[in-house]
């Protein structure tokens, strides 16, 4: 956190909090965590707030049916993006924290390999989406009017994949202020979706979304290029395949986990679209946006922790567990606080979207409950990753997705629509969280640290 800002916060805070504040400043872990959380919260709140404002305006401009089609396209793009990223952003974050200063050559090779691999997989994902656009539109979603929009988003996948790797590098170097800059500045470009959506309908909204992602990719590239020059880190591409084992030992299970979760989401949205139409997808997508808005805060805080967890993973002291306990409590309370605010404001939020969106109140409130449990799941997932138990994390996600798909099918077939999917989400996330806690205890993943 900047020195001047630190002094201002200290002077403005009650004197009763000064001893607690001094303890944090005296602790290396505490000051790094609070500094990282400060910038992540600013970036998360402001960028997601811009997202919400943009999509509220777009929902009003397009109408319920057309906005449902836009939601289908956006969800499909995010799912293919997860595939093209292959968990490489998390791998870069973890490896930067582990090898910076210890083995810079290995680190430079890993960065180069992750960039190459993400660009290649992004091209493959784009080709699959482009060639399969007719199948997705006509058969999977039964929305034949959006074939050309699927083809459009296929072209930007390789660029977004590299951008996510670059953002992972910023997280690994704990350059959270730079991450915040990239997220906020690029989010302003989203308003092109509203302008083009008003002019050209769904196609215009998608064109604006693509413009945002291209700008985001370029900005991330230039910020990371400057950061690497300052830190004397030069990615190595020619001999980067010497570190191919990193992809299979770390990135592959992370990628399979994220792909699995997003495939489960796609299956659920496909079921909803085929049985209830794009209007129900619009309701689900809006509720999911608010979930993303709130969950983006604990998710990014867990990214602050990943480099710290990784740097402490092999040290036999109490810092690892203290950091874990601090983040569990922090995520629980901050998520619960934001969820309570949304609960009291929910009637006002529903009215923002205009006529036709009255049915979104119950899905919105249910998704808010899901976030509380999901924020704890994300912390435990980072513990598994930092302790090289990534396959355990995959199997817990597999159980969650299996339960989600089965229950979603049951609820949708019984006429529960978008609300049924979210109830399935809630049950699946709670069960995964229970399994995670059992594994952490039974397998003594934190055995270096005596539980207090």
KESE-462216 format. One record per residue (C-alpha): x, y, z. Coordinates in nm, 2 decimals. Layout:
N
<node <X; Y; Z>>
...
***
This chain:
452
<node <0.00; 0.00; 0.00>>
<node <0.14; 0.35; -0.08>>
<node <0.31; 0.52; 0.22>>
<node <0.09; 0.84; 0.21>>
<node <-0.23; 0.63; 0.19>>
<node <-0.10; 0.42; 0.48>>
<node <-0.05; 0.73; 0.70>>
<node <-0.39; 0.87; 0.61>>
<node <-0.57; 0.54; 0.71>>
<node <-0.37; 0.53; 1.03>>
<node <-0.46; 0.89; 1.13>>
<node <-0.83; 0.84; 1.04>>
<node <-0.88; 0.51; 1.22>>
<node <-0.99; 0.49; 1.58>>
<node <-0.70; 0.47; 1.84>>
<node <-0.83; 0.14; 1.96>>
<node <-0.73; -0.01; 1.62>>
<node <-0.38; 0.13; 1.62>>
<node <-0.22; -0.17; 1.81>>
<node <-0.38; -0.41; 1.56>>
<node <-0.26; -0.19; 1.27>>
<node <0.09; -0.18; 1.42>>
<node <0.10; -0.56; 1.44>>
<node <0.01; -0.59; 1.07>>
<node <0.27; -0.34; 0.97>>
<node <0.54; -0.52; 1.17>>
<node <0.45; -0.85; 1.01>>
<node <0.59; -0.93; 0.66>>
<node <0.30; -1.17; 0.59>>
<node <0.04; -0.93; 0.74>>
<node <0.16; -0.63; 0.55>>
<node <0.19; -0.82; 0.22>>
<node <-0.16; -0.96; 0.26>>
<node <-0.33; -0.64; 0.36>>
<node <-0.15; -0.45; 0.08>>
<node <-0.25; -0.71; -0.17>>
<node <-0.61; -0.72; -0.05>>
<node <-0.64; -0.34; -0.06>>
<node <-0.55; -0.32; -0.43>>
<node <-0.75; -0.64; -0.52>>
<node <-1.06; -0.50; -0.35>>
<node <-1.03; -0.17; -0.54>>
<node <-0.98; -0.35; -0.87>>
<node <-1.25; -0.61; -0.80>>
<node <-1.52; -0.37; -0.68>>
<node <-1.46; -0.09; -0.95>>
<node <-1.42; -0.32; -1.25>>
<node <-1.71; -0.55; -1.15>>
<node <-1.93; -0.24; -1.08>>
<node <-1.85; -0.12; -1.43>>
<node <-1.94; -0.46; -1.56>>
<node <-2.28; -0.46; -1.38>>
<node <-2.37; -0.10; -1.49>>
<node <-2.28; -0.20; -1.85>>
<node <-2.49; -0.52; -1.85>>
<node <-2.78; -0.35; -1.67>>
<node <-2.79; -0.09; -1.95>>
<node <-2.75; -0.37; -2.21>>
<node <-3.03; -0.57; -2.07>>
<node <-3.26; -0.27; -2.09>>
<node <-3.15; -0.19; -2.45>>
<node <-3.18; -0.55; -2.58>>
<node <-3.48; -0.68; -2.40>>
<node <-3.53; -1.01; -2.22>>
<node <-3.51; -1.25; -2.52>>
<node <-3.22; -1.08; -2.69>>
<node <-3.03; -1.04; -2.37>>
<node <-3.07; -1.41; -2.30>>
<node <-2.90; -1.48; -2.64>>
<node <-2.62; -1.24; -2.54>>
<node <-2.59; -1.43; -2.21>>
<node <-2.55; -1.76; -2.40>>
<node <-2.27; -1.62; -2.61>>
<node <-2.09; -1.46; -2.32>>
<node <-2.11; -1.78; -2.11>>
<node <-1.98; -1.99; -2.40>>
<node <-1.69; -1.75; -2.45>>
<node <-1.60; -1.77; -2.09>>
<node <-1.62; -2.15; -2.10>>
<node <-1.39; -2.18; -2.40>>
<node <-1.16; -1.92; -2.24>>
<node <-1.12; -2.16; -1.95>>
<node <-1.02; -2.44; -2.19>>
<node <-0.77; -2.22; -2.38>>
<node <-0.61; -2.09; -2.06>>
<node <-0.55; -2.45; -1.93>>
<node <-0.48; -2.33; -1.58>>
<node <-0.16; -2.17; -1.70>>
<node <-0.23; -1.83; -1.52>>
<node <-0.23; -2.01; -1.19>>
<node <0.08; -2.21; -1.28>>
<node <0.27; -1.88; -1.36>>
<node <0.15; -1.73; -1.04>>
<node <0.27; -2.02; -0.83>>
<node <0.60; -2.07; -1.02>>
<node <0.69; -1.70; -1.00>>
<node <0.65; -1.70; -0.63>>
<node <0.85; -2.02; -0.60>>
<node <1.14; -1.96; -0.84>>
<node <1.20; -1.58; -0.85>>
<node <1.54; -1.52; -0.71>>
<node <1.60; -1.90; -0.66>>
<node <1.61; -2.02; -1.02>>
<node <1.54; -1.73; -1.26>>
<node <1.63; -1.94; -1.57>>
<node <1.37; -2.20; -1.49>>
<node <1.12; -1.92; -1.42>>
<node <1.19; -1.75; -1.76>>
<node <1.14; -2.09; -1.94>>
<node <0.81; -2.15; -1.76>>
<node <0.68; -1.81; -1.85>>
<node <0.78; -1.86; -2.21>>
<node <0.63; -2.21; -2.22>>
<node <0.30; -2.09; -2.06>>
<node <0.26; -1.81; -2.32>>
<node <0.33; -2.04; -2.61>>
<node <0.11; -2.31; -2.48>>
<node <-0.18; -2.07; -2.40>>
<node <-0.16; -1.91; -2.75>>
<node <-0.16; -2.26; -2.92>>
<node <-0.45; -2.39; -2.72>>
<node <-0.64; -2.07; -2.77>>
<node <-0.61; -2.11; -3.15>>
<node <-0.73; -2.47; -3.12>>
<node <-1.03; -2.36; -2.90>>
<node <-1.11; -2.08; -3.15>>
<node <-1.11; -2.33; -3.44>>
<node <-1.34; -2.57; -3.25>>
<node <-1.58; -2.29; -3.16>>
<node <-1.58; -2.15; -3.51>>
<node <-1.64; -2.49; -3.68>>
<node <-1.89; -2.59; -3.41>>
<node <-2.08; -2.27; -3.41>>
<node <-2.37; -2.42; -3.61>>
<node <-2.40; -2.71; -3.37>>
<node <-2.39; -2.49; -3.06>>
<node <-2.65; -2.25; -3.19>>
<node <-2.89; -2.49; -3.36>>
<node <-2.87; -2.80; -3.14>>
<node <-2.71; -2.74; -2.81>>
<node <-2.89; -2.41; -2.72>>
<node <-3.16; -2.42; -2.99>>
<node <-3.10; -2.06; -3.07>>
<node <-3.03; -2.05; -3.44>>
<node <-3.00; -1.67; -3.47>>
<node <-2.65; -1.65; -3.30>>
<node <-2.43; -1.86; -3.53>>
<node <-2.24; -1.55; -3.66>>
<node <-2.18; -1.42; -3.31>>
<node <-2.02; -1.75; -3.21>>
<node <-1.78; -1.72; -3.51>>
<node <-1.69; -1.37; -3.41>>
<node <-1.59; -1.45; -3.05>>
<node <-1.38; -1.75; -3.18>>
<node <-1.12; -1.51; -3.32>>
<node <-1.03; -1.34; -2.99>>
<node <-0.97; -1.66; -2.78>>
<node <-0.59; -1.68; -2.84>>
<node <-0.54; -1.32; -2.73>>
<node <-0.74; -1.35; -2.41>>
<node <-0.56; -1.67; -2.32>>
<node <-0.22; -1.50; -2.33>>
<node <-0.36; -1.20; -2.14>>
<node <-0.47; -1.43; -1.85>>
<node <-0.12; -1.58; -1.84>>
<node <0.02; -1.22; -1.82>>
<node <-0.22; -1.13; -1.54>>
<node <-0.11; -1.45; -1.36>>
<node <0.25; -1.32; -1.38>>
<node <0.14; -0.99; -1.22>>
<node <-0.02; -1.19; -0.94>>
<node <0.29; -1.40; -0.88>>
<node <0.51; -1.09; -0.86>>
<node <0.25; -0.94; -0.62>>
<node <0.20; -0.65; -0.85>>
<node <-0.16; -0.61; -0.75>>
<node <-0.17; -0.24; -0.82>>
<node <-0.08; -0.30; -1.18>>
<node <-0.35; -0.57; -1.20>>
<node <-0.60; -0.32; -1.07>>
<node <-0.50; -0.06; -1.33>>
<node <-0.55; -0.31; -1.61>>
<node <-0.89; -0.43; -1.49>>
<node <-1.03; -0.08; -1.43>>
<node <-0.91; 0.09; -1.74>>
<node <-1.01; -0.19; -1.97>>
<node <-1.35; -0.22; -1.81>>
<node <-1.44; 0.12; -1.95>>
<node <-1.43; -0.03; -2.30>>
<node <-1.73; -0.25; -2.21>>
<node <-1.96; 0.04; -2.26>>
<node <-1.90; -0.01; -2.63>>
<node <-2.13; -0.31; -2.59>>
<node <-2.42; -0.08; -2.48>>
<node <-2.36; 0.16; -2.77>>
<node <-2.32; -0.11; -3.04>>
<node <-2.61; -0.31; -2.88>>
<node <-2.84; -0.02; -2.91>>
<node <-2.74; 0.02; -3.28>>
<node <-2.71; -0.34; -3.40>>
<node <-2.88; -0.56; -3.13>>
<node <-2.71; -0.88; -3.01>>
<node <-2.44; -0.86; -3.28>>
<node <-2.35; -0.51; -3.17>>
<node <-2.33; -0.62; -2.80>>
<node <-2.10; -0.90; -2.89>>
<node <-1.88; -0.67; -3.10>>
<node <-1.84; -0.44; -2.80>>
<node <-1.75; -0.74; -2.58>>
<node <-1.48; -0.84; -2.83>>
<node <-1.34; -0.49; -2.83>>
<node <-1.32; -0.49; -2.45>>
<node <-1.13; -0.82; -2.45>>
<node <-0.88; -0.71; -2.72>>
<node <-0.81; -0.39; -2.53>>
<node <-0.77; -0.58; -2.21>>
<node <-0.52; -0.82; -2.38>>
<node <-0.31; -0.54; -2.52>>
<node <-0.30; -0.34; -2.19>>
<node <-0.20; -0.66; -1.99>>
<node <0.08; -0.73; -2.24>>
<node <0.23; -0.38; -2.22>>
<node <0.21; -0.36; -1.84>>
<node <0.37; -0.71; -1.80>>
<node <0.64; -0.62; -2.06>>
<node <0.74; -0.31; -1.84>>
<node <0.72; -0.52; -1.52>>
<node <0.95; -0.79; -1.66>>
<node <1.20; -0.53; -1.78>>
<node <1.21; -0.37; -1.43>>
<node <1.25; -0.72; -1.26>>
<node <1.50; -0.83; -1.52>>
<node <1.28; -1.12; -1.62>>
<node <1.30; -1.22; -1.99>>
<node <1.07; -1.50; -2.10>>
<node <1.26; -1.78; -2.28>>
<node <1.08; -1.95; -2.57>>
<node <1.34; -2.15; -2.76>>
<node <1.43; -2.39; -2.48>>
<node <1.11; -2.36; -2.28>>
<node <1.00; -2.71; -2.36>>
<node <1.26; -2.83; -2.10>>
<node <1.00; -2.74; -1.85>>
<node <0.71; -2.93; -2.01>>
<node <0.67; -3.14; -1.70>>
<node <0.53; -2.82; -1.53>>
<node <0.23; -2.83; -1.77>>
<node <0.15; -3.19; -1.69>>
<node <0.22; -3.19; -1.32>>
<node <0.06; -2.85; -1.24>>
<node <-0.13; -2.69; -1.53>>
<node <-0.31; -3.01; -1.65>>
<node <-0.51; -3.09; -1.34>>
<node <-0.58; -2.72; -1.28>>
<node <-0.70; -2.69; -1.64>>
<node <-0.92; -3.01; -1.61>>
<node <-1.07; -2.87; -1.29>>
<node <-1.17; -2.54; -1.44>>
<node <-1.28; -2.70; -1.77>>
<node <-1.49; -2.95; -1.58>>
<node <-1.67; -2.68; -1.38>>
<node <-1.74; -2.47; -1.70>>
<node <-1.86; -2.78; -1.89>>
<node <-2.10; -2.84; -1.61>>
<node <-2.22; -2.48; -1.64>>
<node <-2.26; -2.51; -2.02>>
<node <-2.46; -2.83; -1.98>>
<node <-2.69; -2.67; -1.73>>
<node <-2.75; -2.36; -1.95>>
<node <-2.81; -2.58; -2.25>>
<node <-3.07; -2.77; -2.05>>
<node <-3.23; -2.44; -1.94>>
<node <-3.23; -2.30; -2.30>>
<node <-3.38; -2.61; -2.46>>
<node <-3.65; -2.65; -2.20>>
<node <-3.73; -2.30; -2.09>>
<node <-3.60; -2.07; -2.37>>
<node <-3.36; -1.78; -2.38>>
<node <-3.57; -1.57; -2.14>>
<node <-3.49; -1.81; -1.86>>
<node <-3.13; -1.80; -1.96>>
<node <-3.14; -1.42; -1.92>>
<node <-3.27; -1.45; -1.56>>
<node <-3.00; -1.70; -1.48>>
<node <-2.73; -1.49; -1.65>>
<node <-2.82; -1.17; -1.45>>
<node <-2.82; -1.36; -1.12>>
<node <-2.49; -1.52; -1.22>>
<node <-2.35; -1.17; -1.29>>
<node <-2.42; -1.06; -0.94>>
<node <-2.27; -1.38; -0.80>>
<node <-1.96; -1.30; -1.01>>
<node <-1.96; -0.95; -0.88>>
<node <-1.95; -1.06; -0.52>>
<node <-1.74; -1.37; -0.57>>
<node <-1.48; -1.17; -0.76>>
<node <-1.37; -1.02; -0.43>>
<node <-1.29; -1.34; -0.24>>
<node <-1.16; -1.51; -0.56>>
<node <-0.91; -1.24; -0.62>>
<node <-0.81; -1.23; -0.25>>
<node <-0.73; -1.60; -0.28>>
<node <-0.50; -1.51; -0.58>>
<node <-0.32; -1.28; -0.34>>
<node <-0.27; -1.58; -0.11>>
<node <-0.15; -1.82; -0.37>>
<node <0.20; -1.68; -0.41>>
<node <0.22; -1.65; -0.03>>
<node <0.10; -2.00; 0.03>>
<node <0.35; -2.13; -0.24>>
<node <0.64; -1.94; -0.08>>
<node <0.56; -2.09; 0.27>>
<node <0.46; -2.44; 0.15>>
<node <0.80; -2.60; 0.24>>
<node <0.87; -2.40; 0.56>>
<node <0.79; -2.57; 0.89>>
<node <0.64; -2.28; 1.09>>
<node <0.30; -2.15; 1.19>>
<node <0.27; -1.88; 0.92>>
<node <0.10; -2.11; 0.67>>
<node <-0.19; -2.21; 0.90>>
<node <-0.23; -1.86; 1.04>>
<node <-0.25; -1.72; 0.68>>
<node <-0.51; -1.99; 0.59>>
<node <-0.72; -1.92; 0.90>>
<node <-0.70; -1.55; 0.84>>
<node <-0.83; -1.58; 0.48>>
<node <-1.11; -1.83; 0.57>>
<node <-1.24; -1.58; 0.83>>
<node <-1.19; -1.28; 0.61>>
<node <-1.36; -1.44; 0.31>>
<node <-1.66; -1.55; 0.52>>
<node <-1.72; -1.22; 0.68>>
<node <-1.66; -0.99; 0.39>>
<node <-1.87; -1.21; 0.16>>
<node <-2.15; -1.23; 0.42>>
<node <-2.14; -0.86; 0.46>>
<node <-2.18; -0.79; 0.08>>
<node <-2.45; -1.05; 0.05>>
<node <-2.65; -0.88; 0.33>>
<node <-2.62; -0.55; 0.14>>
<node <-2.75; -0.72; -0.18>>
<node <-3.03; -0.88; 0.01>>
<node <-3.17; -0.55; 0.14>>
<node <-3.11; -0.38; -0.20>>
<node <-3.25; -0.67; -0.41>>
<node <-3.59; -0.51; -0.49>>
<node <-3.41; -0.20; -0.61>>
<node <-3.16; -0.41; -0.81>>
<node <-3.45; -0.60; -0.99>>
<node <-3.61; -0.27; -1.08>>
<node <-3.29; -0.15; -1.24>>
<node <-3.34; -0.40; -1.52>>
<node <-3.68; -0.27; -1.61>>
<node <-4.00; -0.46; -1.71>>
<node <-3.99; -0.84; -1.76>>
<node <-3.72; -0.92; -1.51>>
<node <-3.93; -0.95; -1.20>>
<node <-3.87; -1.33; -1.18>>
<node <-3.50; -1.28; -1.11>>
<node <-3.55; -1.19; -0.74>>
<node <-3.54; -1.55; -0.60>>
<node <-3.25; -1.67; -0.82>>
<node <-3.05; -1.35; -0.72>>
<node <-3.09; -1.41; -0.35>>
<node <-3.02; -1.79; -0.38>>
<node <-2.70; -1.72; -0.57>>
<node <-2.59; -1.48; -0.30>>
<node <-2.61; -1.77; -0.05>>
<node <-2.40; -1.99; -0.29>>
<node <-2.12; -1.72; -0.29>>
<node <-2.06; -1.76; 0.09>>
<node <-1.98; -2.12; 0.06>>
<node <-1.80; -2.08; -0.28>>
<node <-1.56; -1.82; -0.13>>
<node <-1.44; -2.08; 0.13>>
<node <-1.41; -2.35; -0.15>>
<node <-1.18; -2.11; -0.34>>
<node <-0.94; -2.08; -0.04>>
<node <-0.92; -2.45; 0.01>>
<node <-0.85; -2.50; -0.36>>
<node <-0.55; -2.26; -0.34>>
<node <-0.42; -2.47; -0.04>>
<node <-0.44; -2.79; -0.25>>
<node <-0.26; -2.62; -0.54>>
<node <0.02; -2.47; -0.32>>
<node <0.08; -2.81; -0.16>>
<node <0.10; -2.99; -0.50>>
<node <-0.23; -3.17; -0.43>>
<node <-0.39; -3.04; -0.75>>
<node <-0.54; -3.38; -0.84>>
<node <-0.73; -3.39; -0.51>>
<node <-0.87; -3.05; -0.60>>
<node <-0.98; -3.19; -0.93>>
<node <-1.17; -3.48; -0.78>>
<node <-1.35; -3.26; -0.53>>
<node <-1.46; -3.04; -0.83>>
<node <-1.56; -3.36; -1.02>>
<node <-1.80; -3.45; -0.74>>
<node <-1.94; -3.10; -0.73>>
<node <-2.01; -3.09; -1.11>>
<node <-2.16; -3.44; -1.11>>
<node <-2.41; -3.34; -0.84>>
<node <-2.48; -3.01; -1.01>>
<node <-2.56; -3.16; -1.35>>
<node <-2.78; -3.44; -1.20>>
<node <-2.98; -3.21; -0.97>>
<node <-3.01; -2.94; -1.24>>
<node <-3.16; -3.19; -1.48>>
<node <-3.40; -3.31; -1.21>>
<node <-3.51; -2.95; -1.11>>
<node <-3.54; -2.83; -1.47>>
<node <-3.75; -3.13; -1.57>>
<node <-3.98; -3.06; -1.28>>
<node <-4.04; -2.70; -1.39>>
<node <-3.81; -2.51; -1.16>>
<node <-3.61; -2.33; -1.43>>
<node <-3.33; -2.10; -1.34>>
<node <-3.41; -2.13; -0.97>>
<node <-3.36; -2.51; -0.99>>
<node <-3.01; -2.47; -1.13>>
<node <-2.91; -2.24; -0.85>>
<node <-3.05; -2.48; -0.58>>
<node <-2.84; -2.75; -0.74>>
<node <-2.54; -2.52; -0.72>>
<node <-2.60; -2.46; -0.35>>
<node <-2.62; -2.83; -0.27>>
<node <-2.32; -2.92; -0.48>>
<node <-2.10; -2.64; -0.34>>
<node <-2.18; -2.73; 0.02>>
<node <-2.10; -3.09; -0.04>>
<node <-1.76; -3.00; -0.20>>
<node <-1.67; -2.77; 0.09>>
<node <-1.74; -3.05; 0.34>>
<node <-1.52; -3.30; 0.13>>
<node <-1.24; -3.04; 0.12>>
<node <-1.24; -2.99; 0.50>>
<node <-1.24; -3.37; 0.55>>
<node <-0.94; -3.41; 0.32>>
<node <-0.75; -3.12; 0.48>>
<node <-0.80; -3.29; 0.82>>
<node <-0.76; -3.66; 0.73>>
<node <-0.47; -3.63; 0.49>>
<node <-0.29; -3.37; 0.71>>
<node <-0.21; -3.14; 0.42>>
<node <-0.11; -2.88; 0.67>>
<node <0.08; -3.12; 0.90>>
<node <0.38; -2.89; 0.92>>
<node <0.16; -2.67; 1.13>>
<node <0.00; -2.78; 1.46>>
<node <-0.37; -2.69; 1.45>>
<node <-0.44; -2.44; 1.72>>
***
